[in-house]
């Protein structure tokens, strides 16, 4: 099986106040297709296939009830 190229993504998160929030965001990102997901109260880092639209992952976090934007 050929391995797809992956890129690392960092999102700045807002609205998280507990580990339950962290779990919700991690689950939302994984369901959207993110891999190697690490989430803290203010940041999410994960990998996605090269060419994947990052907006899809921002929308997944927003649907879970939290804020997200690409970290510069």
mmCIF file of the N, C-alpha and C atoms, coordinates in Angstrom:
data_MODEL
# 
_entry.id   MODEL 
# 
loop_
_atom_site.group_PDB 
_atom_site.id 
_atom_site.type_symbol 
_atom_site.label_atom_id 
_atom_site.label_alt_id 
_atom_site.label_comp_id 
_atom_site.label_asym_id 
_atom_site.label_entity_id 
_atom_site.label_seq_id 
_atom_site.pdbx_PDB_ins_code 
_atom_site.Cartn_x 
_atom_site.Cartn_y 
_atom_site.Cartn_z 
_atom_site.occupancy 
_atom_site.B_iso_or_equiv 
_atom_site.pdbx_formal_charge 
_atom_site.auth_seq_id 
_atom_site.auth_comp_id 
_atom_site.auth_asym_id 
_atom_site.auth_atom_id 
_atom_site.pdbx_PDB_model_num 
ATOM 1   N N  . UNK A 1 1  ? 0.843   -1.175 0.000  1.00 0.00 ? 1  UNK A N  1 
ATOM 2   C CA . UNK A 1 1  ? 0.000   0.000  0.000  1.00 0.00 ? 1  UNK A CA 1 
ATOM 3   C C  . UNK A 1 1  ? 0.895   1.247  0.000  1.00 0.00 ? 1  UNK A C  1 
ATOM 4   N N  . UNK A 1 2  ? 0.573   2.192  -0.849 1.00 0.00 ? 2  UNK A N  1 
ATOM 5   C CA . UNK A 1 2  ? 1.349   3.421  -0.950 1.00 0.00 ? 2  UNK A CA 1 
ATOM 6   C C  . UNK A 1 2  ? 0.949   4.382  0.169  1.00 0.00 ? 2  UNK A C  1 
ATOM 7   N N  . UNK A 1 3  ? 1.930   4.976  0.809  1.00 0.00 ? 3  UNK A N  1 
ATOM 8   C CA . UNK A 1 3  ? 1.685   5.917  1.905  1.00 0.00 ? 3  UNK A CA 1 
ATOM 9   C C  . UNK A 1 3  ? 1.464   7.316  1.337  1.00 0.00 ? 3  UNK A C  1 
ATOM 10  N N  . UNK A 1 4  ? 0.393   7.957  1.741  1.00 0.00 ? 4  UNK A N  1 
ATOM 11  C CA . UNK A 1 4  ? 0.086   9.314  1.291  1.00 0.00 ? 4  UNK A CA 1 
ATOM 12  C C  . UNK A 1 4  ? 0.987   10.305 2.031  1.00 0.00 ? 4  UNK A C  1 
ATOM 13  N N  . UNK A 1 5  ? 1.344   11.380 1.347  1.00 0.00 ? 5  UNK A N  1 
ATOM 14  C CA . UNK A 1 5  ? 2.085   12.447 2.012  1.00 0.00 ? 5  UNK A CA 1 
ATOM 15  C C  . UNK A 1 5  ? 1.165   13.132 3.009  1.00 0.00 ? 5  UNK A C  1 
ATOM 16  N N  . UNK A 1 6  ? 1.710   13.433 4.174  1.00 0.00 ? 6  UNK A N  1 
ATOM 17  C CA . UNK A 1 6  ? 0.911   14.072 5.225  1.00 0.00 ? 6  UNK A CA 1 
ATOM 18  C C  . UNK A 1 6  ? 1.609   15.350 5.646  1.00 0.00 ? 6  UNK A C  1 
ATOM 19  N N  . UNK A 1 7  ? 0.828   16.292 6.130  1.00 0.00 ? 7  UNK A N  1 
ATOM 20  C CA . UNK A 1 7  ? 1.371   17.537 6.660  1.00 0.00 ? 7  UNK A CA 1 
ATOM 21  C C  . UNK A 1 7  ? 0.872   17.728 8.087  1.00 0.00 ? 7  UNK A C  1 
ATOM 22  N N  . UNK A 1 8  ? 1.654   18.448 8.877  1.00 0.00 ? 8  UNK A N  1 
ATOM 23  C CA . UNK A 1 8  ? 1.268   18.770 10.251 1.00 0.00 ? 8  UNK A CA 1 
ATOM 24  C C  . UNK A 1 8  ? 0.480   20.073 10.255 1.00 0.00 ? 8  UNK A C  1 
ATOM 25  N N  . UNK A 1 9  ? -0.550  20.131 11.082 1.00 0.00 ? 9  UNK A N  1 
ATOM 26  C CA . UNK A 1 9  ? -1.401  21.309 11.201 1.00 0.00 ? 9  UNK A CA 1 
ATOM 27  C C  . UNK A 1 9  ? -1.486  21.696 12.671 1.00 0.00 ? 9  UNK A C  1 
ATOM 28  N N  . UNK A 1 10 ? -1.456  23.002 12.948 1.00 0.00 ? 10 UNK A N  1 
ATOM 29  C CA . UNK A 1 10 ? -1.675  23.522 14.303 1.00 0.00 ? 10 UNK A CA 1 
ATOM 30  C C  . UNK A 1 10 ? -2.840  24.495 14.260 1.00 0.00 ? 10 UNK A C  1 
ATOM 31  N N  . UNK A 1 11 ? -3.793  24.288 15.157 1.00 0.00 ? 11 UNK A N  1 
ATOM 32  C CA . UNK A 1 11 ? -4.918  25.200 15.283 1.00 0.00 ? 11 UNK A CA 1 
ATOM 33  C C  . UNK A 1 11 ? -4.892  25.844 16.658 1.00 0.00 ? 11 UNK A C  1 
ATOM 34  N N  . UNK A 1 12 ? -5.167  27.128 16.712 1.00 0.00 ? 12 UNK A N  1 
ATOM 35  C CA . UNK A 1 12 ? -5.359  27.833 17.975 1.00 0.00 ? 12 UNK A CA 1 
ATOM 36  C C  . UNK A 1 12 ? -6.818  27.631 18.355 1.00 0.00 ? 12 UNK A C  1 
ATOM 37  N N  . UNK A 1 13 ? -7.057  27.137 19.570 1.00 0.00 ? 13 UNK A N  1 
ATOM 38  C CA . UNK A 1 13 ? -8.411  26.832 20.031 1.00 0.00 ? 13 UNK A CA 1 
ATOM 39  C C  . UNK A 1 13 ? -8.892  27.861 21.042 1.00 0.00 ? 13 UNK A C  1 
ATOM 40  N N  . UNK A 1 14 ? -10.203 28.015 21.139 1.00 0.00 ? 14 UNK A N  1 
ATOM 41  C CA . UNK A 1 14 ? -10.786 28.880 22.165 1.00 0.00 ? 14 UNK A CA 1 
ATOM 42  C C  . UNK A 1 14 ? -12.062 28.237 22.698 1.00 0.00 ? 14 UNK A C  1 
ATOM 43  N N  . UNK A 1 15 ? -12.380 28.564 23.948 1.00 0.00 ? 15 UNK A N  1 
ATOM 44  C CA . UNK A 1 15 ? -13.603 28.080 24.571 1.00 0.00 ? 15 UNK A CA 1 
ATOM 45  C C  . UNK A 1 15 ? -13.462 26.788 25.350 1.00 0.00 ? 15 UNK A C  1 
ATOM 46  N N  . UNK A 1 16 ? -12.285 26.180 25.361 1.00 0.00 ? 16 UNK A N  1 
ATOM 47  C CA . UNK A 1 16 ? -12.083 24.948 26.109 1.00 0.00 ? 16 UNK A CA 1 
ATOM 48  C C  . UNK A 1 16 ? -11.734 25.288 27.552 1.00 0.00 ? 16 UNK A C  1 
ATOM 49  N N  . UNK A 1 17 ? -12.370 24.587 28.499 1.00 0.00 ? 17 UNK A N  1 
ATOM 50  C CA . UNK A 1 17 ? -12.106 24.897 29.900 1.00 0.00 ? 17 UNK A CA 1 
ATOM 51  C C  . UNK A 1 17 ? -11.804 23.665 30.753 1.00 0.00 ? 17 UNK A C  1 
ATOM 52  N N  . UNK A 1 18 ? -11.891 22.465 30.160 1.00 0.00 ? 18 UNK A N  1 
ATOM 53  C CA . UNK A 1 18 ? -11.655 21.255 30.946 1.00 0.00 ? 18 UNK A CA 1 
ATOM 54  C C  . UNK A 1 18 ? -11.218 20.115 30.037 1.00 0.00 ? 18 UNK A C  1 
ATOM 55  N N  . UNK A 1 19 ? -10.852 19.002 30.639 1.00 0.00 ? 19 UNK A N  1 
ATOM 56  C CA . UNK A 1 19 ? -10.405 17.853 29.869 1.00 0.00 ? 19 UNK A CA 1 
ATOM 57  C C  . UNK A 1 19 ? -11.547 17.228 29.059 1.00 0.00 ? 19 UNK A C  1 
ATOM 58  N N  . UNK A 1 20 ? -12.775 17.432 29.494 1.00 0.00 ? 20 UNK A N  1 
ATOM 59  C CA . UNK A 1 20 ? -13.919 16.967 28.709 1.00 0.00 ? 20 UNK A CA 1 
ATOM 60  C C  . UNK A 1 20 ? -13.983 17.701 27.375 1.00 0.00 ? 20 UNK A C  1 
ATOM 61  N N  . UNK A 1 21 ? -13.690 18.999 27.416 1.00 0.00 ? 21 UNK A N  1 
ATOM 62  C CA . UNK A 1 21 ? -13.647 19.801 26.183 1.00 0.00 ? 21 UNK A CA 1 
ATOM 63  C C  . UNK A 1 21 ? -12.549 19.286 25.263 1.00 0.00 ? 21 UNK A C  1 
ATOM 64  N N  . UNK A 1 22 ? -11.390 18.997 25.827 1.00 0.00 ? 22 UNK A N  1 
ATOM 65  C CA . UNK A 1 22 ? -10.258 18.483 25.062 1.00 0.00 ? 22 UNK A CA 1 
ATOM 66  C C  . UNK A 1 22 ? -10.662 17.178 24.365 1.00 0.00 ? 22 UNK A C  1 
ATOM 67  N N  . UNK A 1 23 ? -11.344 16.294 25.084 1.00 0.00 ? 23 UNK A N  1 
ATOM 68  C CA . UNK A 1 23 ? -11.781 15.019 24.517 1.00 0.00 ? 23 UNK A CA 1 
ATOM 69  C C  . UNK A 1 23 ? -12.771 15.224 23.379 1.00 0.00 ? 23 UNK A C  1 
ATOM 70  N N  . UNK A 1 24 ? -13.684 16.192 23.534 1.00 0.00 ? 24 UNK A N  1 
ATOM 71  C CA . UNK A 1 24 ? -14.667 16.478 22.485 1.00 0.00 ? 24 UNK A CA 1 
ATOM 72  C C  . UNK A 1 24 ? -13.980 16.954 21.212 1.00 0.00 ? 24 UNK A C  1 
ATOM 73  N N  . UNK A 1 25 ? -13.011 17.865 21.352 1.00 0.00 ? 25 UNK A N  1 
ATOM 74  C CA . UNK A 1 25 ? -12.303 18.395 20.190 1.00 0.00 ? 25 UNK A CA 1 
ATOM 75  C C  . UNK A 1 25 ? -11.478 17.295 19.529 1.00 0.00 ? 25 UNK A C  1 
ATOM 76  N N  . UNK A 1 26 ? -10.791 16.494 20.327 1.00 0.00 ? 26 UNK A N  1 
ATOM 77  C CA . UNK A 1 26 ? -9.989  15.400 19.770 1.00 0.00 ? 26 UNK A CA 1 
ATOM 78  C C  . UNK A 1 26 ? -10.865 14.452 18.976 1.00 0.00 ? 26 UNK A C  1 
ATOM 79  N N  . UNK A 1 27 ? -11.992 14.086 19.515 1.00 0.00 ? 27 UNK A N  1 
ATOM 80  C CA . UNK A 1 27 ? -12.920 13.188 18.834 1.00 0.00 ? 27 UNK A CA 1 
ATOM 81  C C  . UNK A 1 27 ? -13.442 13.812 17.535 1.00 0.00 ? 27 UNK A C  1 
ATOM 82  N N  . UNK A 1 28 ? -13.786 15.087 17.569 1.00 0.00 ? 28 UNK A N  1 
ATOM 83  C CA . UNK A 1 28 ? -14.292 15.773 16.375 1.00 0.00 ? 28 UNK A CA 1 
ATOM 84  C C  . UNK A 1 28 ? -13.244 15.792 15.268 1.00 0.00 ? 28 UNK A C  1 
ATOM 85  N N  . UNK A 1 29 ? -11.992 16.056 15.624 1.00 0.00 ? 29 UNK A N  1 
ATOM 86  C CA . UNK A 1 29 ? -10.919 16.088 14.633 1.00 0.00 ? 29 UNK A CA 1 
ATOM 87  C C  . UNK A 1 29 ? -10.661 14.694 14.047 1.00 0.00 ? 29 UNK A C  1 
ATOM 88  N N  . UNK A 1 30 ? -10.678 13.682 14.894 1.00 0.00 ? 30 UNK A N  1 
ATOM 89  C CA . UNK A 1 30 ? -10.460 12.317 14.416 1.00 0.00 ? 30 UNK A CA 1 
ATOM 90  C C  . UNK A 1 30 ? -11.591 11.878 13.486 1.00 0.00 ? 30 UNK A C  1 
ATOM 91  N N  . UNK A 1 31 ? -12.822 12.214 13.821 1.00 0.00 ? 31 UNK A N  1 
ATOM 92  C CA . UNK A 1 31 ? -13.962 11.869 12.958 1.00 0.00 ? 31 UNK A CA 1 
ATOM 93  C C  . UNK A 1 31 ? -13.868 12.574 11.609 1.00 0.00 ? 31 UNK A C  1 
ATOM 94  N N  . UNK A 1 32 ? -13.241 13.757 11.578 1.00 0.00 ? 32 UNK A N  1 
ATOM 95  C CA . UNK A 1 32 ? -13.069 14.503 10.329 1.00 0.00 ? 32 UNK A CA 1 
ATOM 96  C C  . UNK A 1 32 ? -11.907 13.968 9.499  1.00 0.00 ? 32 UNK A C  1 
ATOM 97  N N  . UNK A 1 33 ? -11.115 13.042 10.067 1.00 0.00 ? 33 UNK A N  1 
ATOM 98  C CA . UNK A 1 33 ? -10.031 12.421 9.320  1.00 0.00 ? 33 UNK A CA 1 
ATOM 99  C C  . UNK A 1 33 ? -8.627  12.779 9.762  1.00 0.00 ? 33 UNK A C  1 
ATOM 100 N N  . UNK A 1 34 ? -8.492  13.561 10.837 1.00 0.00 ? 34 UNK A N  1 
ATOM 101 C CA . UNK A 1 34 ? -7.164  13.913 11.345 1.00 0.00 ? 34 UNK A CA 1 
ATOM 102 C C  . UNK A 1 34 ? -6.518  12.691 11.999 1.00 0.00 ? 34 UNK A C  1 
ATOM 103 N N  . UNK A 1 35 ? -5.199  12.625 11.934 1.00 0.00 ? 35 UNK A N  1 
ATOM 104 C CA . UNK A 1 35 ? -4.443  11.556 12.583 1.00 0.00 ? 35 UNK A CA 1 
ATOM 105 C C  . UNK A 1 35 ? -3.386  12.176 13.479 1.00 0.00 ? 35 UNK A C  1 
ATOM 106 N N  . UNK A 1 36 ? -2.840  11.357 14.380 1.00 0.00 ? 36 UNK A N  1 
ATOM 107 C CA . UNK A 1 36 ? -1.794  11.824 15.303 1.00 0.00 ? 36 UNK A CA 1 
ATOM 108 C C  . UNK A 1 36 ? -2.251  13.093 16.027 1.00 0.00 ? 36 UNK A C  1 
ATOM 109 N N  . UNK A 1 37 ? -3.471  13.056 16.568 1.00 0.00 ? 37 UNK A N  1 
ATOM 110 C CA . UNK A 1 37 ? -4.104  14.229 17.164 1.00 0.00 ? 37 UNK A CA 1 
ATOM 111 C C  . UNK A 1 37 ? -3.639  14.434 18.603 1.00 0.00 ? 37 UNK A C  1 
ATOM 112 N N  . UNK A 1 38 ? -3.171  15.646 18.903 1.00 0.00 ? 38 UNK A N  1 
ATOM 113 C CA . UNK A 1 38 ? -2.826  16.079 20.260 1.00 0.00 ? 38 UNK A CA 1 
ATOM 114 C C  . UNK A 1 38 ? -3.561  17.379 20.518 1.00 0.00 ? 38 UNK A C  1 
ATOM 115 N N  . UNK A 1 39 ? -4.339  17.420 21.605 1.00 0.00 ? 39 UNK A N  1 
ATOM 116 C CA . UNK A 1 39 ? -5.141  18.601 21.920 1.00 0.00 ? 39 UNK A CA 1 
ATOM 117 C C  . UNK A 1 39 ? -4.854  19.032 23.354 1.00 0.00 ? 39 UNK A C  1 
ATOM 118 N N  . UNK A 1 40 ? -4.696  20.349 23.550 1.00 0.00 ? 40 UNK A N  1 
ATOM 119 C CA . UNK A 1 40 ? -4.608  20.935 24.889 1.00 0.00 ? 40 UNK A CA 1 
ATOM 120 C C  . UNK A 1 40 ? -5.738  21.959 24.985 1.00 0.00 ? 40 UNK A C  1 
ATOM 121 N N  . UNK A 1 41 ? -5.796  22.700 26.087 1.00 0.00 ? 41 UNK A N  1 
ATOM 122 C CA . UNK A 1 41 ? -6.871  23.671 26.250 1.00 0.00 ? 41 UNK A CA 1 
ATOM 123 C C  . UNK A 1 41 ? -6.823  24.809 25.234 1.00 0.00 ? 41 UNK A C  1 
ATOM 124 N N  . UNK A 1 42 ? -5.655  25.073 24.637 1.00 0.00 ? 42 UNK A N  1 
ATOM 125 C CA . UNK A 1 42 ? -5.554  26.206 23.714 1.00 0.00 ? 42 UNK A CA 1 
ATOM 126 C C  . UNK A 1 42 ? -4.989  25.869 22.341 1.00 0.00 ? 42 UNK A C  1 
ATOM 127 N N  . UNK A 1 43 ? -4.688  24.578 22.089 1.00 0.00 ? 43 UNK A N  1 
ATOM 128 C CA . UNK A 1 43 ? -4.021  24.239 20.837 1.00 0.00 ? 43 UNK A CA 1 
ATOM 129 C C  . UNK A 1 43 ? -4.336  22.799 20.417 1.00 0.00 ? 43 UNK A C  1 
ATOM 130 N N  . UNK A 1 44 ? -4.452  22.612 19.102 1.00 0.00 ? 44 UNK A N  1 
ATOM 131 C CA . UNK A 1 44 ? -4.601  21.264 18.547 1.00 0.00 ? 44 UNK A CA 1 
ATOM 132 C C  . UNK A 1 44 ? -3.525  21.077 17.487 1.00 0.00 ? 44 UNK A C  1 
ATOM 133 N N  . UNK A 1 45 ? -2.835  19.953 17.539 1.00 0.00 ? 45 UNK A N  1 
ATOM 134 C CA . UNK A 1 45 ? -1.840  19.604 16.535 1.00 0.00 ? 45 UNK A CA 1 
ATOM 135 C C  . UNK A 1 45 ? -2.203  18.230 15.997 1.00 0.00 ? 45 UNK A C  1 
ATOM 136 N N  . UNK A 1 46 ? -2.153  18.082 14.668 1.00 0.00 ? 46 UNK A N  1 
ATOM 137 C CA . UNK A 1 46 ? -2.511  16.822 14.045 1.00 0.00 ? 46 UNK A CA 1 
ATOM 138 C C  . UNK A 1 46 ? -1.942  16.770 12.644 1.00 0.00 ? 46 UNK A C  1 
ATOM 139 N N  . UNK A 1 47 ? -2.055  15.605 12.013 1.00 0.00 ? 47 UNK A N  1 
ATOM 140 C CA . UNK A 1 47 ? -1.586  15.485 10.635 1.00 0.00 ? 47 UNK A CA 1 
ATOM 141 C C  . UNK A 1 47 ? -2.771  15.155 9.730  1.00 0.00 ? 47 UNK A C  1 
ATOM 142 N N  . UNK A 1 48 ? -2.672  15.622 8.494  1.00 0.00 ? 48 UNK A N  1 
ATOM 143 C CA . UNK A 1 48 ? -3.698  15.372 7.487  1.00 0.00 ? 48 UNK A CA 1 
ATOM 144 C C  . UNK A 1 48 ? -3.005  15.057 6.165  1.00 0.00 ? 48 UNK A C  1 
ATOM 145 N N  . UNK A 1 49 ? -3.756  14.471 5.248  1.00 0.00 ? 49 UNK A N  1 
ATOM 146 C CA . UNK A 1 49 ? -3.206  14.205 3.925  1.00 0.00 ? 49 UNK A CA 1 
ATOM 147 C C  . UNK A 1 49 ? -2.917  15.518 3.228  1.00 0.00 ? 49 UNK A C  1 
ATOM 148 N N  . UNK A 1 50 ? -1.805  15.565 2.524  1.00 0.00 ? 50 UNK A N  1 
ATOM 149 C CA . UNK A 1 50 ? -1.436  16.762 1.772  1.00 0.00 ? 50 UNK A CA 1 
ATOM 150 C C  . UNK A 1 50 ? -2.568  17.090 0.799  1.00 0.00 ? 50 UNK A C  1 
ATOM 151 N N  . UNK A 1 51 ? -2.952  18.367 0.734  1.00 0.00 ? 51 UNK A N  1 
ATOM 152 C CA . UNK A 1 51 ? -4.034  18.790 -0.142 1.00 0.00 ? 51 UNK A CA 1 
ATOM 153 C C  . UNK A 1 51 ? -5.387  18.828 0.540  1.00 0.00 ? 51 UNK A C  1 
ATOM 154 N N  . UNK A 1 52 ? -5.490  18.281 1.745  1.00 0.00 ? 52 UNK A N  1 
ATOM 155 C CA . UNK A 1 52 ? -6.744  18.298 2.507  1.00 0.00 ? 52 UNK A CA 1 
ATOM 156 C C  . UNK A 1 52 ? -7.061  19.746 2.895  1.00 0.00 ? 52 UNK A C  1 
ATOM 157 N N  . UNK A 1 53 ? -8.321  20.113 2.851  1.00 0.00 ? 53 UNK A N  1 
ATOM 158 C CA . UNK A 1 53 ? -8.735  21.477 3.207  1.00 0.00 ? 53 UNK A CA 1 
ATOM 159 C C  . UNK A 1 53 ? -8.800  21.623 4.729  1.00 0.00 ? 53 UNK A C  1 
ATOM 160 N N  . UNK A 1 54 ? -8.001  22.533 5.262  1.00 0.00 ? 54 UNK A N  1 
ATOM 161 C CA . UNK A 1 54 ? -7.928  22.748 6.712  1.00 0.00 ? 54 UNK A CA 1 
ATOM 162 C C  . UNK A 1 54 ? -9.258  23.266 7.250  1.00 0.00 ? 54 UNK A C  1 
ATOM 163 N N  . UNK A 1 55 ? -10.015 23.978 6.418  1.00 0.00 ? 55 UNK A N  1 
ATOM 164 C CA . UNK A 1 55 ? -11.315 24.511 6.842  1.00 0.00 ? 55 UNK A CA 1 
ATOM 165 C C  . UNK A 1 55 ? -12.242 23.410 7.343  1.00 0.00 ? 55 UNK A C  1 
ATOM 166 N N  . UNK A 1 56 ? -12.099 22.214 6.787  1.00 0.00 ? 56 UNK A N  1 
ATOM 167 C CA . UNK A 1 56 ? -12.922 21.076 7.214  1.00 0.00 ? 56 UNK A CA 1 
ATOM 168 C C  . UNK A 1 56 ? -12.700 20.778 8.695  1.00 0.00 ? 56 UNK A C  1 
ATOM 169 N N  . UNK A 1 57 ? -11.473 20.901 9.145  1.00 0.00 ? 57 UNK A N  1 
ATOM 170 C CA . UNK A 1 57 ? -11.146 20.603 10.539 1.00 0.00 ? 57 UNK A CA 1 
ATOM 171 C C  . UNK A 1 57 ? -11.555 21.752 11.466 1.00 0.00 ? 57 UNK A C  1 
ATOM 172 N N  . UNK A 1 58 ? -11.425 22.973 10.984 1.00 0.00 ? 58 UNK A N  1 
ATOM 173 C CA . UNK A 1 58 ? -11.898 24.131 11.752 1.00 0.00 ? 58 UNK A CA 1 
ATOM 174 C C  . UNK A 1 58 ? -13.412 24.021 11.950 1.00 0.00 ? 58 UNK A C  1 
ATOM 175 N N  . UNK A 1 59 ? -14.127 23.658 10.896 1.00 0.00 ? 59 UNK A N  1 
ATOM 176 C CA . UNK A 1 59 ? -15.579 23.500 10.979 1.00 0.00 ? 59 UNK A CA 1 
ATOM 177 C C  . UNK A 1 59 ? -15.959 22.379 11.947 1.00 0.00 ? 59 UNK A C  1 
ATOM 178 N N  . UNK A 1 60 ? -15.198 21.291 11.967 1.00 0.00 ? 60 UNK A N  1 
ATOM 179 C CA . UNK A 1 60 ? -15.469 20.187 12.889 1.00 0.00 ? 60 UNK A CA 1 
ATOM 180 C C  . UNK A 1 60 ? -15.358 20.650 14.339 1.00 0.00 ? 60 UNK A C  1 
ATOM 181 N N  . UNK A 1 61 ? -14.333 21.466 14.635 1.00 0.00 ? 61 UNK A N  1 
ATOM 182 C CA . UNK A 1 61 ? -14.163 22.002 15.991 1.00 0.00 ? 61 UNK A CA 1 
ATOM 183 C C  . UNK A 1 61 ? -15.324 22.939 16.324 1.00 0.00 ? 61 UNK A C  1 
ATOM 184 N N  . UNK A 1 62 ? -15.718 23.785 15.386 1.00 0.00 ? 62 UNK A N  1 
ATOM 185 C CA . UNK A 1 62 ? -16.827 24.727 15.621 1.00 0.00 ? 62 UNK A CA 1 
ATOM 186 C C  . UNK A 1 62 ? -18.138 23.991 15.849 1.00 0.00 ? 62 UNK A C  1 
ATOM 187 N N  . UNK A 1 63 ? -18.368 22.905 15.108 1.00 0.00 ? 63 UNK A N  1 
ATOM 188 C CA . UNK A 1 63 ? -19.590 22.114 15.300 1.00 0.00 ? 63 UNK A CA 1 
ATOM 189 C C  . UNK A 1 63 ? -19.618 21.461 16.670 1.00 0.00 ? 63 UNK A C  1 
ATOM 190 N N  . UNK A 1 64 ? -18.427 21.214 17.232 1.00 0.00 ? 64 UNK A N  1 
ATOM 191 C CA . UNK A 1 64 ? -18.346 20.644 18.581 1.00 0.00 ? 64 UNK A CA 1 
ATOM 192 C C  . UNK A 1 64 ? -18.576 21.723 19.647 1.00 0.00 ? 64 UNK A C  1 
ATOM 193 N N  . UNK A 1 65 ? -18.667 22.995 19.221 1.00 0.00 ? 65 UNK A N  1 
ATOM 194 C CA . UNK A 1 65 ? -18.988 24.073 20.146 1.00 0.00 ? 65 UNK A CA 1 
ATOM 195 C C  . UNK A 1 65 ? -17.819 24.934 20.577 1.00 0.00 ? 65 UNK A C  1 
ATOM 196 N N  . UNK A 1 66 ? -16.708 24.861 19.871 1.00 0.00 ? 66 UNK A N  1 
ATOM 197 C CA . UNK A 1 66 ? -15.508 25.604 20.262 1.00 0.00 ? 66 UNK A CA 1 
ATOM 198 C C  . UNK A 1 66 ? -14.980 26.427 19.100 1.00 0.00 ? 66 UNK A C  1 
ATOM 199 N N  . UNK A 1 67 ? -14.073 27.339 19.381 1.00 0.00 ? 67 UNK A N  1 
ATOM 200 C CA . UNK A 1 67 ? -13.463 28.169 18.352 1.00 0.00 ? 67 UNK A CA 1 
ATOM 201 C C  . UNK A 1 67 ? -12.137 27.596 17.893 1.00 0.00 ? 67 UNK A C  1 
ATOM 202 N N  . UNK A 1 68 ? -11.816 27.832 16.613 1.00 0.00 ? 68 UNK A N  1 
ATOM 203 C CA . UNK A 1 68 ? -10.550 27.365 16.070 1.00 0.00 ? 68 UNK A CA 1 
ATOM 204 C C  . UNK A 1 68 ? -10.122 28.250 14.918 1.00 0.00 ? 68 UNK A C  1 
ATOM 205 N N  . UNK A 1 69 ? -8.823  28.481 14.827 1.00 0.00 ? 69 UNK A N  1 
ATOM 206 C CA . UNK A 1 69 ? -8.242  29.204 13.688 1.00 0.00 ? 69 UNK A CA 1 
ATOM 207 C C  . UNK A 1 69 ? -6.839  28.676 13.466 1.00 0.00 ? 69 UNK A C  1 
ATOM 208 N N  . UNK A 1 70 ? -6.351  28.822 12.244 1.00 0.00 ? 70 UNK A N  1 
ATOM 209 C CA . UNK A 1 70 ? -5.008  28.366 11.928 1.00 0.00 ? 70 UNK A CA 1 
ATOM 210 C C  . UNK A 1 70 ? -4.012  29.181 12.730 1.00 0.00 ? 70 UNK A C  1 
ATOM 211 N N  . UNK A 1 71 ? -3.080  28.483 13.354 1.00 0.00 ? 71 UNK A N  1 
ATOM 212 C CA . UNK A 1 71 ? -2.058  29.154 14.153 1.00 0.00 ? 71 UNK A CA 1 
ATOM 213 C C  . UNK A 1 71 ? -0.935  29.633 13.238 1.00 0.00 ? 71 UNK A C  1 
ATOM 214 N N  . UNK A 1 72 ? -0.517  30.884 13.394 1.00 0.00 ? 72 UNK A N  1 
ATOM 215 C CA . UNK A 1 72 ? 0.547   31.447 12.545 1.00 0.00 ? 72 UNK A CA 1 
ATOM 216 C C  . UNK A 1 72 ? 1.908   31.136 13.098 1.00 0.00 ? 72 UNK A C  1 
# 
